[in-house]
Amino acid sequence: MAKRRLLAGSSVLLIIIALVVLSTAGAANTSVVLGKKGLVRYGWGWGSAHPRSIFNGGDPSGKAWHLTWRSWGAASAYARGLTWIEPPGGGYHGKGAIELRASRIGRCTRHGPRAYTYLQARVALRPGGRLGRWFVWGGWKSTCKGP
């Protein structure tokens, strides 16, 4: 009888330990999102994990699409994709390459998901050309607050 109680107690303890380990592992793998959901009016991609496209909701150069991310969840994540390129004199050249760098993992709201709170970009100087210098996306200090 004592052996059965000991066995039953041990089984319950193992189940509890397994549940704690699994819930801790799940918390560690909680996905990081890019900024705050609903960051800008008419925009999209914000507040989601490794978005395939983002848009500021205004100027066409504030849109990036066909984004392929690497190192998502690390201190810095990088994406390559396409955007509209602006020549120095105005207008649009057409589609060109863009690279994004998301960093500064934090939270946009007290109980919100972990989020990349800073976004930088560099774009091709002309279609098929090399990428230019890094700049802060939209001139924003944070992807939690936007413009």
C-alpha positions, 0 to 999 in steps of 0.5 A: 500500500505504501509503495502504491502511494509513493508511486502515485505521488512520484507520478504526480510530481513528475507530471507537475515538473513536466508541465513547468518545464514545458510552460517555461520552454513555451514562454522562452519561445514566445515570438517577438513582434515588430513594433506596436499593432495599429501603429499607424493609420492605414498601415500594416505589418506592425505588431506581427512576427516577421511580417512579409510586408510593412507599410507606414500608411502614406508615401509609397517609399514607406512600403516594403514587401516580399520581406524575408527575415533572418535571425528573428528573435535574436537581438537584431533581425534582418530582412531583405525585400523590395520597396519603391525607390525615390530618385534625388529629384523626386518621383519614383524609379520603380522597385528596388532592394531594401534591407531592414534591421530590427533591434532593441527588444522591449515592450510597447505596452506594459503587458504587451508582447516582446517587440522590436522597438527600433527599425532601420533600413537601407535601400538601393540607390537605383534599381539593381544598384547597391544599397545605400547607408542605414537610416531610421525607418520613417525617422521614428525614434520607436516602432512603439510610437511611430511618427 
